[in-house]
Amino acid sequence: MLERINNESLWIQMNNAILMKTRSEHPWQVRQGALKITEHLFAKMGERFLVALNDTLPFLSESLEDEHPDVEMTAKEIVKKVETLTGATIQDYLK
């Protein structure tokens, strides 16, 4: 759906709404599912979706410290994908 909408502002809004599901009050499966959607968006939309990166970083940072290893693993996969897209490390922004 987001790929068909050519509006970066809407991409960011949708991504933020999805990532809000990564907050701790949700079960780990919901948190992981939200991250999987964001991972798919970065994979599918590529560099165009980097406009959502600044808003994504705080959620990634929290998810890298998640109590469930599957959630943490998915966050690490997103970091790798983003670093591939940007060609630079984002580790300094995740602290």
Buried (B, 14 or more C-beta within 10 A) or exposed (E): EBEEEEEEEEBBEBBEEBBEBBEEEBEBEBBBBBBBBBBEBBBEBEEBBBBBBEBBBEBBBBBBEBEBEEBBBBBBBBBEBBEEBEEEEBEEBBE
